[in-house]
Amino acid sequence: MNYMHTFVCMKRMFICLGSLFFLAAMLEIFAHGYRIQGFSNQIVPVALPDNVDYCGERLPMEDLEVCERLDRELTSNAYWESSTLIHLKKLTRYFPKVEAILKKYGLPEDLKYIAVAESGLSSAVSPAGAAGFWQFISETGKAYGLEINEEVDERYHFEKSTDAACRYLRDLRNFFGNWTLATAAYNCGSTGLMKCLNFQKVHSYYDLYLNIETSRYIFRIVSLKEILSHPQKYNYAMSMESGYKPLNTYKVKVDSSIANWSEWALGQGVNYKILRTLNPWIRRYTLSNKAGKAYFVELPKDKEHFVIDPLFAEKLNEEMADSTSVLHLLANNDTPFHSYTCKTGDSMEGVAKRLGTDVSGLRLWNKMKTTDKLKVGMVIRYKKKEEGAAE
């Protein structure tokens, strides 16, 4: 029995050893194939491009210090994989709009990378109070026509802030004489840059002793341009299909006060989150608008590509007689409202039938509970079913 037990134990040991040798062999074969295909798990230095320019202005790569400053930024950004991938995905959504506005002013396309360096193409806010895609401070934003107050902040309006940034950069270029200094001034301010130029008695950005942020600024932008223009060169294998799609929206004109943006959004068939996501320039729940200024609010055009809040959808389902009412409300959300003044004897059902709409729509558009009743003199708003169907 002891011999048999020893034999069984040895057999199991040999089986385990055999499995381990087999696994080791497979790993070696895989590693060998991995090396043959040119892959490596080693982190290697990035290769600096031979010729580098920004807005057509050549970087003096013969200057050793310039090379090392560019190498620092290129290495930092090339190996910041998560951030670079997000940048690459955002390009397909935002760059076409930026390029169109740059073209309108006859400005070089390289300026679009400023927005990537400043905010990562997002509605960011800096500790110094700069805000939006182009990181305008309040004073500069107002000087270039952006409305900035507690209710509206157009630094977060992508198109308007891009237009303002283009005009600002054009003015800086006209003042400083080249795009490199103009871009540096965009970062640290024209007054501060002029003081440095006058005190140090030099004329080139690359000869200036500046604060750390501005001294890295041009190199960071050039590095982003290089990586985002040639992602495969830096081992980013991402197809255009992986990028974020442009938002398919339409605009609704608002030239009056809004007592509650959340309720206004529900009346348009969307929720407050969607409203604020598409219109980050809206900063409060209300809009005073005493001057009657025209604002254009973006709303989703593809109804099937946005989701109503589940709780909101559940309430709608409870109040609707059939599922087609939901489709009616959504299809109808970009048509104008009509108004009706309630009379003696009016009921919700009777008014809905007479006006060519449904009870669920009346309750939704007028923020009425299922227990609320119509009162004489009450003004309600509504949309007709045939108008939604006609669209």
C-alpha positions as CSV (number, residue, x, y, z in Angstrom):
1,M,0.0,0.0,0.0
2,N,2.9,2.4,0.8
3,Y,4.5,1.7,-2.6
4,M,1.2,2.3,-4.3
5,H,0.7,5.6,-2.5
6,T,4.2,6.7,-3.3
7,F,3.7,5.8,-7.0
8,V,0.4,7.9,-7.2
9,C,2.1,10.9,-5.5
10,M,5.0,10.7,-7.9
11,K,2.7,10.4,-10.9
12,R,0.8,13.5,-9.9
13,M,4.1,15.4,-9.3
14,F,5.3,14.5,-12.8
15,I,2.0,15.6,-14.3
16,C,2.2,19.0,-12.6
17,L,5.8,19.4,-13.7
18,G,4.9,18.5,-17.2
19,S,2.1,21.1,-17.2
20,L,4.5,23.7,-15.9
21,F,7.1,22.9,-18.6
22,F,4.4,23.1,-21.3
23,L,3.1,26.5,-20.0
24,A,6.7,27.8,-20.0
25,A,7.2,26.6,-23.5
26,M,4.0,28.3,-24.7
27,L,5.0,31.6,-23.0
28,E,8.4,31.5,-24.7
29,I,6.8,30.8,-28.1
30,F,4.4,33.7,-27.6
31,A,7.2,36.0,-26.5
32,H,9.3,35.0,-29.5
33,G,6.5,35.7,-31.9
34,Y,5.8,39.0,-30.1
35,R,9.5,40.1,-30.6
36,I,9.5,38.9,-34.2
37,Q,6.5,41.2,-35.0
38,G,8.4,44.1,-33.7
39,F,6.5,44.6,-30.4
40,S,8.3,45.4,-27.2
41,N,7.3,46.1,-23.6
42,Q,10.2,48.4,-23.3
43,I,9.6,52.2,-22.9
44,V,11.8,53.9,-25.5
45,P,12.5,57.6,-26.1
46,V,10.4,59.4,-28.7
47,A,12.3,60.5,-31.8
48,L,12.2,64.3,-32.4
49,P,11.0,65.3,-35.9
50,D,13.7,66.7,-38.1
51,N,11.8,69.8,-39.1
52,V,9.3,71.4,-36.7
53,D,7.2,74.5,-37.3
54,Y,4.3,76.3,-35.6
55,C,1.9,78.3,-37.9
56,G,4.7,78.2,-40.5
57,E,7.3,79.6,-38.2
58,R,10.3,77.2,-37.8
59,L,11.5,76.2,-34.3
60,P,15.3,76.6,-34.0
61,M,16.1,72.9,-33.5
62,E,19.9,73.7,-33.8
63,D,19.5,75.2,-30.3
64,L,20.2,72.3,-27.8
65,E,18.0,73.9,-25.2
66,V,15.1,74.2,-27.6
67,C,15.5,70.5,-28.6
68,E,15.4,69.4,-24.9
69,R,12.4,71.6,-24.1
70,L,10.5,70.0,-27.1
71,D,11.6,66.6,-26.1
72,R,10.2,67.0,-22.6
73,E,6.8,68.0,-23.8
74,L,6.7,65.4,-26.6
75,T,7.7,62.6,-24.2
76,S,5.2,63.7,-21.6
77,N,2.3,63.9,-24.0
78,A,3.2,60.8,-26.1
79,Y,3.2,58.6,-22.9
80,W,0.1,60.2,-21.4
81,E,-2.0,57.6,-23.2
82,S,-5.4,58.1,-21.5
83,S,-5.4,61.9,-22.1
84,T,-4.1,61.6,-25.7
85,L,-6.7,59.0,-26.6
86,I,-9.5,61.3,-25.3
87,H,-8.0,64.2,-27.4
88,L,-8.0,62.0,-30.5
89,K,-11.6,61.0,-29.9
90,K,-12.7,64.7,-29.5
91,L,-11.0,65.9,-32.7
92,T,-13.7,64.5,-34.9
93,R,-16.4,66.4,-33.1
94,Y,-14.8,69.8,-32.5
95,F,-12.0,70.4,-35.0
96,P,-14.2,70.8,-38.1
97,K,-16.0,73.7,-36.4
98,V,-12.8,75.3,-35.2
99,E,-11.2,75.0,-38.7
100,A,-14.2,76.6,-40.3
101,I,-14.0,79.7,-38.0
102,L,-10.2,79.9,-38.5
103,K,-10.7,79.8,-42.2
104,K,-13.3,82.6,-42.0
105,Y,-10.6,84.9,-40.5
106,G,-7.8,83.6,-42.7
107,L,-5.8,82.2,-39.7
108,P,-3.4,79.2,-39.7
109,E,-4.9,75.9,-38.7
110,D,-2.2,75.2,-36.1
111,L,-4.0,77.6,-33.8
112,K,-6.7,75.0,-33.1
113,Y,-4.2,73.1,-30.9
114,I,-4.3,76.0,-28.4
115,A,-7.8,74.8,-27.4
116,V,-6.4,71.3,-26.8
117,A,-3.5,72.7,-24.6
118,E,-5.8,75.1,-22.8
119,S,-8.8,72.9,-21.9
120,G,-8.5,69.5,-23.6
121,L,-11.5,70.6,-25.7
122,S,-13.8,70.8,-22.7
123,S,-15.6,73.3,-20.5
124,A,-12.8,73.6,-18.1
125,V,-12.3,76.2,-15.3
126,S,-8.8,77.2,-14.1
127,P,-7.9,78.1,-10.5
128,A,-7.3,81.7,-11.8
129,G,-10.9,81.9,-13.1
130,A,-10.3,81.3,-16.8
131,A,-13.1,79.3,-18.3
132,G,-14.3,77.5,-21.4
133,F,-12.7,75.8,-24.3
134,W,-10.3,78.7,-24.9
135,Q,-9.8,79.6,-21.2
136,F,-10.8,83.3,-21.4
137,I,-10.6,85.4,-18.2
138,S,-13.7,87.5,-17.7
139,E,-12.1,90.8,-18.6
140,T,-10.8,89.6,-22.0
141,G,-13.9,87.7,-22.8
142,K,-16.1,90.8,-22.3
143,A,-13.6,92.8,-24.4
144,Y,-14.2,90.5,-27.3
145,G,-18.0,90.6,-27.1
146,L,-18.8,87.6,-24.9
147,E,-21.7,87.9,-22.4
148,I,-20.5,86.9,-18.9
149,N,-22.8,87.1,-15.9
150,E,-24.4,84.9,-13.3
151,E,-27.0,83.5,-15.8
152,V,-25.1,83.4,-19.1
153,D,-21.4,82.8,-19.7
154,E,-20.5,82.7,-23.3
155,R,-17.0,81.6,-22.6
156,Y,-18.7,78.1,-22.5
157,H,-20.4,78.7,-25.8
158,F,-18.1,76.7,-28.2
159,E,-18.8,78.6,-31.4
160,K,-18.9,82.1,-29.9
161,S,-15.8,81.6,-27.7
162,T,-13.9,80.2,-30.7
163,D,-14.8,83.2,-32.8
164,A,-13.7,85.5,-30.0
165,A,-10.4,83.6,-29.6
166,C,-9.7,83.9,-33.3
167,R,-10.2,87.7,-33.2
168,Y,-8.0,88.0,-30.1
169,L,-5.2,85.9,-31.6
170,R,-5.4,88.0,-34.8
171,D,-5.0,91.2,-32.8
172,L,-2.1,89.7,-30.8
173,R,-0.4,88.7,-34.1
174,N,-0.8,92.1,-35.5
175,F,0.8,93.6,-32.4
176,F,3.7,91.2,-31.8
177,G,4.5,90.5,-35.4
178,N,4.6,86.7,-35.3
179,W,2.4,83.8,-34.2
180,T,4.8,82.4,-31.7
181,L,4.9,85.5,-29.6
182,A,1.2,86.1,-30.1
183,T,0.4,82.6,-28.7
184,A,2.8,83.2,-25.8
185,A,0.9,86.4,-25.1
186,Y,-2.4,84.5,-25.2
187,N,-1.1,82.5,-22.3
188,C,0.6,85.1,-20.1
189,G,-1.0,88.4,-21.3
190,S,0.3,90.9,-23.8
191,T,1.4,93.4,-21.1
192,G,3.5,90.8,-19.2
193,L,5.1,89.6,-22.4
194,M,6.0,93.1,-23.6
195,K,7.7,93.8,-20.2
196,C,9.8,90.7,-20.6
197,L,10.8,91.6,-24.2
198,N,11.7,95.1,-23.2
199,F,13.6,94.3,-20.0
200,Q,15.5,91.3,-21.5
201,K,16.1,93.2,-24.8
202,V,15.5,90.2,-27.1
203,H,13.0,89.6,-29.9
204,S,12.4,85.9,-30.0
205,Y,10.2,83.7,-27.8
206,Y,13.0,81.1,-27.7
207,D,15.5,83.7,-26.2
208,L,13.1,84.8,-23.4
209,Y,13.3,83.8,-19.8
210,L,9.7,83.3,-18.8
211,N,7.6,81.7,-16.1
212,I,7.4,77.9,-16.2
213,E,3.9,77.8,-17.7
214,T,4.6,80.2,-20.6
215,S,8.1,78.8,-21.3
216,R,6.5,75.3,-21.9
217,Y,3.4,76.7,-23.7
218,I,4.6,76.7,-27.3
219,F,6.4,73.4,-26.9
220,R,3.3,71.8,-25.4
221,I,1.1,73.0,-28.4
222,V,3.7,71.9,-30.9
223,S,3.9,68.4,-29.2
224,L,0.1,68.1,-29.3
225,K,0.1,69.0,-33.0
226,E,2.8,66.4,-33.7
227,I,1.1,63.6,-31.8
228,L,-2.5,64.3,-32.9
229,S,-1.4,64.8,-36.5
230,H,0.6,61.5,-36.6
231,P,-0.9,59.2,-33.9
232,Q,0.3,56.0,-35.6
233,K,3.9,57.3,-35.3
234,Y,3.5,57.3,-31.5
235,N,1.7,53.9,-31.4
236,Y,-1.9,55.2,-31.1
237,A,-3.9,52.8,-33.3
238,M,-7.3,54.4,-33.4
239,S,-9.6,54.6,-36.4
240,M,-11.8,57.6,-37.3
241,E,-14.8,55.5,-36.4
242,S,-13.7,55.5,-32.8
243,G,-13.9,59.3,-32.6
244,Y,-16.8,61.1,-31.0
245,K,-19.5,61.9,-33.6
246,P,-20.5,65.5,-34.2
247,L,-23.7,66.4,-32.3
248,N,-26.8,66.5,-34.5
249,T,-28.8,69.4,-33.1
250,Y,-31.1,72.2,-34.1
251,K,-31.5,75.6,-32.6
252,V,-34.5,77.2,-30.9
253,K,-34.6,81.0,-30.6
254,V,-35.3,82.3,-27.1
255,D,-35.9,86.1,-26.9
256,S,-37.8,86.3,-23.6
257,S,-37.3,85.6,-20.0
258,I,-37.2,82.0,-18.8
259,A,-38.6,81.5,-15.3
260,N,-37.3,77.9,-15.0
261,W,-34.9,76.3,-17.6
262,S,-35.8,72.9,-16.3
263,E,-39.5,73.3,-17.0
264,W,-38.7,74.9,-20.4
265,A,-36.6,71.9,-21.3
266,L,-39.3,69.4,-20.3
267,G,-41.7,71.4,-22.6
268,Q,-39.2,70.8,-25.4
269,G,-39.2,67.1,-24.8
270,V,-35.7,66.9,-23.1
271,N,-34.5,67.1,-19.5
272,Y,-32.4,69.7,-17.8
273,K,-29.3,67.6,-18.1
274,I,-29.5,67.4,-21.8
275,L,-30.2,71.1,-22.1
276,R,-27.1,72.0,-20.0
277,T,-24.9,69.4,-21.7
278,L,-25.7,70.9,-25.2
279,N,-25.7,74.5,-23.9
280,P,-23.0,74.9,-21.2
281,W,-23.3,78.7,-21.5
282,I,-26.5,78.4,-19.4
283,R,-25.3,78.9,-15.9
284,R,-28.5,79.2,-13.8
285,Y,-32.0,77.8,-13.7
286,T,-33.4,81.2,-14.8
287,L,-32.9,83.7,-17.6
288,S,-33.9,87.3,-16.9
289,N,-33.3,88.7,-20.4
290,K,-35.0,92.1,-19.8
291,A,-33.5,93.5,-23.0
292,G,-35.2,90.8,-25.1
293,K,-31.9,89.5,-26.5
294,A,-32.1,86.6,-28.9
295,Y,-30.4,83.4,-27.6
296,F,-30.2,80.2,-29.7
297,V,-30.6,77.1,-27.7
298,E,-29.3,73.8,-29.1
299,L,-31.5,70.7,-28.8
300,P,-31.0,67.1,-30.1
301,K,-32.3,66.6,-33.6
302,D,-32.2,62.8,-33.7
303,K,-35.0,61.9,-31.2
304,E,-34.0,58.2,-31.3
305,H,-30.5,59.0,-30.2
306,F,-31.2,60.6,-26.8
307,V,-32.7,59.1,-23.7
308,I,-35.4,60.6,-21.5
309,D,-34.8,60.2,-17.8
310,P,-36.4,56.9,-16.7
311,L,-38.4,58.4,-13.9
312,F,-39.8,61.0,-16.3
313,A,-40.6,58.4,-18.9
314,E,-42.4,56.3,-16.2
315,K,-44.6,59.3,-15.2
316,L,-45.4,59.9,-18.9
317,N,-46.4,56.2,-19.3
318,E,-48.7,56.4,-16.3
319,E,-50.5,59.4,-17.7
320,M,-50.8,58.3,-21.3
321,A,-53.6,56.1,-22.8
322,D,-51.2,54.4,-25.3
323,S,-47.6,54.3,-26.2
324,T,-48.0,56.4,-29.3
325,S,-48.5,59.5,-27.1
326,V,-44.8,59.4,-26.2
327,L,-43.8,59.4,-29.8
328,H,-46.2,62.3,-30.4
329,L,-44.7,64.3,-27.6
330,L,-41.2,63.8,-28.9
331,A,-42.0,64.3,-32.6
332,N,-43.9,67.5,-31.7
333,N,-41.2,69.1,-29.6
334,D,-39.8,71.6,-32.1
335,T,-43.1,73.1,-33.2
336,P,-44.4,76.3,-31.6
337,F,-47.0,76.3,-28.8
338,H,-50.6,77.5,-29.2
339,S,-52.5,78.9,-26.2
340,Y,-56.1,78.4,-25.1
341,T,-58.1,80.2,-22.3
342,C,-60.3,77.9,-20.4
343,K,-64.0,78.5,-20.2
344,T,-66.9,77.4,-17.9
345,G,-67.5,73.7,-18.2
346,D,-64.2,72.8,-19.8
347,S,-62.7,69.5,-18.8
348,M,-59.2,68.2,-19.6
349,E,-60.6,65.4,-21.9
350,G,-63.0,67.7,-23.7
351,V,-60.4,70.5,-24.3
352,A,-57.8,68.0,-25.5
353,K,-60.3,66.5,-28.0
354,R,-61.4,70.0,-29.2
355,L,-57.8,71.2,-29.6
356,G,-56.6,68.1,-31.5
357,T,-54.1,67.0,-28.8
358,D,-54.1,64.6,-25.9
359,V,-54.6,64.8,-22.1
360,S,-51.0,63.6,-21.4
361,G,-49.6,66.4,-23.6
362,L,-51.6,69.1,-21.9
363,R,-50.5,67.9,-18.4
364,L,-46.8,67.7,-19.5
365,W,-46.7,71.1,-21.3
366,N,-48.6,72.9,-18.5
367,K,-46.9,71.1,-15.6
368,M,-50.2,69.7,-14.2
369,K,-50.6,66.7,-12.0
370,T,-53.2,64.1,-12.7
371,T,-55.4,65.5,-9.9
372,D,-55.3,69.1,-11.3
373,K,-58.4,70.4,-13.0
374,L,-58.9,73.3,-15.4
375,K,-60.1,76.6,-14.1
376,V,-62.0,79.3,-15.8
377,G,-59.6,81.9,-17.1
378,M,-56.6,79.6,-17.0
379,V,-54.4,79.9,-20.1
380,I,-52.9,76.6,-21.2
381,R,-50.5,75.9,-24.0
382,Y,-50.7,73.0,-26.4
383,K,-49.5,71.5,-29.6
384,K,-51.6,69.7,-32.2
385,K,-50.9,66.1,-33.1
386,E,-51.2,66.7,-36.9
387,E,-48.4,69.3,-36.6
388,G,-46.0,66.8,-35.1
389,A,-47.1,64.2,-37.8
390,A,-46.6,66.7,-40.6
391,E,-42.9,67.2,-39.6
